[in-house]
Amino acid sequence: MRASCRRCRPTRAALHSASDDIAAINGALAALTSEHREVIVLHDIEGYTHDEIAATLEIEAGTSKSRLSRARRTFRERWRGPA
């Protein structure tokens, strides 16, 4: 078994930064409407297709696509600020 390498371990600053990023992502997701949060979670996290989302949420596939586009834009703005 190899000895642990100090260079391979994340620094405290890197861990703190990652923790801040996770908190910002969770905050941005929580700030979305439930409709927007649903499509982001189903598509980007769970890997559902637009047809599967449409069937699950009982909406049209086109509605799923437009909702996801708006949800991503809103998420980006809340996570990083307006472009």
Residue, then its C-alpha position, 0 to 999 in steps of 0.5 A: m500500500r502506498a503512503s499518503c502523499r501530502r501533495c495529493r491531499p486537498t488544502r484547507a483553502a481548497l476544502h473551504s472553497a469547495s464548501d462555499d461552492i456547495a453552499a452557493i449551489n444549494g442556495a441557488l437551487a433552493a431559490l428556484t421555483s418548484e417547477h424549475r427545480e424539478v426539471i433541473v433535478l430530473h434532467d441534469i442530476e437524475g439524467y431523465t430525457h425531456d420525454e421522460i420528464a414530460a411523462t413524469l410531470e404530465i407536461e409536453a416535451g417542449t414545455s420541459k425544454s423551455r422550462l429547463s432553459r429558463a431554470r438554468r438561466t435563473f440558476r446561473e444568475r443566482w449562483r454567479g450573479p447576472a452576466 
